[in-house]
Amino acid sequence: MLIRRRIGTVLSLVREYDLKLTVKLVKSADDKADVLIRVPHRWLAIASAANKPVCAATGDGSAEQWISRVHHTGATQV
């Protein structure tokens, strides 16, 4: 649907401004934009460690004091 809208937008601009448009199909290997958006397969692989359950917790008693100090003195003064 999105592609049809984009093509429709381009075609309406061609008609409105009487543009001459040439369309060429480009192989993926020759497409310069494809190199920029291609993601390496190893990034898409699920790491074996990701399947192991993990739990973490932390606490900082001074968080309330820090929030109060930022509120009263301003973020640039902390």
C-alpha positions in Angstrom: 0.0 0.0 0.0 2.8 2.4 0.9 4.6 1.7 -2.4 1.5 2.4 -4.4 1.0 5.7 -2.6 4.6 6.7 -3.3 4.3 5.7 -7.0 1.1 7.7 -7.1 2.8 10.7 -5.7 5.6 10.5 -8.2 3.2 10.0 -11.1 1.1 13.0 -10.0 4.3 15.2 -9.9 5.3 13.9 -13.4 1.8 14.9 -14.7 1.6 18.2 -12.9 5.0 19.5 -13.9 5.3 17.7 -17.2 8.4 15.9 -16.2 10.3 13.4 -18.3 10.9 10.3 -16.2 13.1 7.3 -16.9 12.9 4.2 -14.8 15.7 1.7 -14.7 15.8 -1.5 -12.7 19.0 -1.9 -10.6 20.4 -5.2 -9.4 20.7 -5.4 -5.6 24.4 -5.8 -5.9 24.7 -2.5 -7.8 22.2 -0.6 -5.6 24.2 2.0 -3.5 21.3 2.4 -1.1 21.1 -1.3 -0.5 24.6 -1.4 1.0 23.6 1.2 3.5 20.4 -0.6 4.7 21.6 -4.2 4.5 22.1 -5.9 7.9 24.7 -8.6 8.3 23.2 -12.1 8.9 25.1 -12.5 12.2 23.2 -9.5 13.6 20.0 -11.3 13.0 21.0 -14.6 14.5 19.7 -15.2 18.0 22.6 -15.6 20.4 22.6 -18.8 22.5 23.0 -16.8 25.7 19.8 -14.9 24.9 17.8 -18.0 25.6 19.0 -18.3 29.2 16.8 -16.6 31.9 18.4 -13.6 33.5 17.3 -11.5 36.5 18.9 -8.3 37.8 17.9 -5.7 40.4 19.4 -2.7 41.9 18.5 -0.1 44.4 19.8 3.3 45.3 18.5 5.0 48.4 19.9 8.4 47.3 17.6 8.6 44.2 15.0 10.5 46.1 17.6 13.0 47.4 19.0 13.4 43.9 15.6 14.1 42.4 14.9 16.6 45.1 18.2 18.3 44.5 17.6 18.5 40.8 14.1 19.9 41.4 15.2 22.6 43.8 18.5 23.7 42.2 17.8 23.0 38.5 19.3 20.4 36.2 22.3 22.6 35.2 23.4 23.2 38.8 23.7 19.5 39.8 
